[in-house]
Amino acid sequence: MVAATVDIHASVLRRLADLGFIAGEPLQLLRRGPGGREPLAVQIGETMFALRLVEARCIQVELQ
């Protein structure tokens, strides 16, 4: 689920939505970078993405 209320450039939010980060789409955090930092490896469907923290902070998730 992409949060539209985060203080970030609209083009980043649009890019995340284009990649499949949309409300209701299951997302799985696979791993974190060295020291628990970035990049974050996340999976949506069959696709894996590497996100920077600034991008990851734009995503709201609900545990199921």
N, C-alpha and C positions, 0 to 999 in steps of 0.2 A: 504494500500500500504506500503510495507516495504522498507525503504530507505537503500540502500547498502553502502552509502557514510558516514554513521555515524561511529565515532570512538568507536567501541564496538567489543567484541569478536565474531568471525564468528559463533560460536556455538549458541549464543543467537539469531542471525538473522535467522539461520537455524531452531531453535526451534519455533520462531514466524511464519515462513513460514509453518512449519509442522502443526501448530495449525489452520491455515487458514488465517493468516494475509498476504494476497497476493494482488498484484496490481488489482484494479478494484472491489475488494470485499467490499460491503457496511459495514461500521462499525458505531456503535452508542455508544457514551459516555453516560452511564447510571447515574453514580454518582462518586463522589470523596470521599476519606477517610476523617477522622476528620481534621478539619481545612483547608479543600480544598487540602490536601496532598494525599499521597498514602495510600492504594492502589486505583487504578482507576478501576472502574467496566465498562467494555466495552462488547458490544454484536456484534457477527458476526453470521449472520443467526439466528439459534435458540439457539446458545451456548453463555453463559456469561463467561467472563474471568476476573480475578483480575490481574492487571499489576502493577509492581513497576515503579517508574518514569524512572529509567534507561532503562527499556524495552519500556515504552511508548515513550520515546524520539527517538526511532528507527523507529517510524511509521509516515509517511507523510500522511496527509489526504487532500482531496479536498472537499470543501463544494459543495453540489448539490442543 
